[in-house]
């Protein structure tokens, strides 16, 4: 299998009426399987290895795409978006009101003809 690649980076606004803990900004990474539904991707889950995302500069790429300095400090949290362990991600201390979603997947190999 080939190395994973970034498919899409999207910055989204958050509903500011929610509890303060949920207003903090987070970078989430989701493995995207072609033809899969949202719930199928949730069940497959992300690769929970923060060092992998940092070592490949994916965190910097997400920050830059969202209009932030690529050297903005981030902190990994297994409970970034919820009190349970369902939504791990990188907290962006000092920022709130938006999240950054990074979809990643794998290059399709050339078909054998």
N, C-alpha and C positions, 0 to 999 in steps of 0.2 A: 504494500500500500504506500502511496506517496505521502509526502509531508502535508499537513493541513495548511490551508491558505485562508486569508480573510476574504469573505464574500461581500460583506456589507457592514458599514458603521453608521449608526443613526443616533442623533441626539434628540431626546424627547423631553417635553416639559412635564413636570409633575403637578398633581393637584395639591395646591398649598393648604387646602382645608384639612388634610389628614394630620395625624399625630406628628409631633416634631421629629421623632425618630425616623419616620418614613420620608421626611422631606430632604434628608441628606442625599447628596449626589453619589451615584455609584456607577462603576463600569461593570457591566455583566457580559459574560462570554457564553454563547450558546452554540452548540454543535448543530449544524443544519444538515439534514439528510434530504436529498432531492426527493420530492414527491411526498414527504412526510407532513403530517399535521402538526400543529403547535403541541398538542398533548403527547404525540409520539416522540417529539423532540424532548419534551420535559422528562418523559420516562427514560429516554436514553441518557439524558443528563449531560452536563458539561464535563470536560476534562478538568478535574479539580486539582490542578497543579499550578499555583500562582507563579512559580518560578519559570515554568514553560512560557507563559504569556509575557513575562518581563524579559526573559532572555532572547526572545524573538522580536523584541521591541513592539509588540502588539499594543501594550499599554500606552506607549509613547504615541503610536499611530492613532489610537483612539482619542487621546487627549488633543492631538494636533487637529484631527478632523473635526472635533467639537469646538475648535476655536480657542483652546487653552494652550498654554506653554507646555511643550512636550516633557519638560522637567518638573512639572507640577507634582508635588508629593502625593503618593497614594498609599493606602494601607489595606492589605488583604483582610477580609472578614468572612467567616463561614456563615454569618448571620447578617449579611449586608442589607438585605431587603425585607427580612422577616425575623421573628424571634426563633423560629425553628431553623433547620439547616437546608431549607428548600431553595434559597436564592443567594448563594455565595457570590462575592464579587469584590472589586477594589473600591473602597471608600475614597472619596476625594475631600479630605479635610478642608473646611472653610468654604465649601461650595454647597449650595442647595437649590432646589427648584427644577432640577433636570437629572436625567439619567443618560448613560451612553450604552447602547446595545451593540455588541459585536457578534455578528454571525460568522462562523467559520465552517469550513468543510474540506473536502478533498478534491483535487483535480481528477476529472474522469480520465482514465487511461485510454489510450487509443484503442479502438476496437480491433480485434483480430479479424482480418478478412480472408 
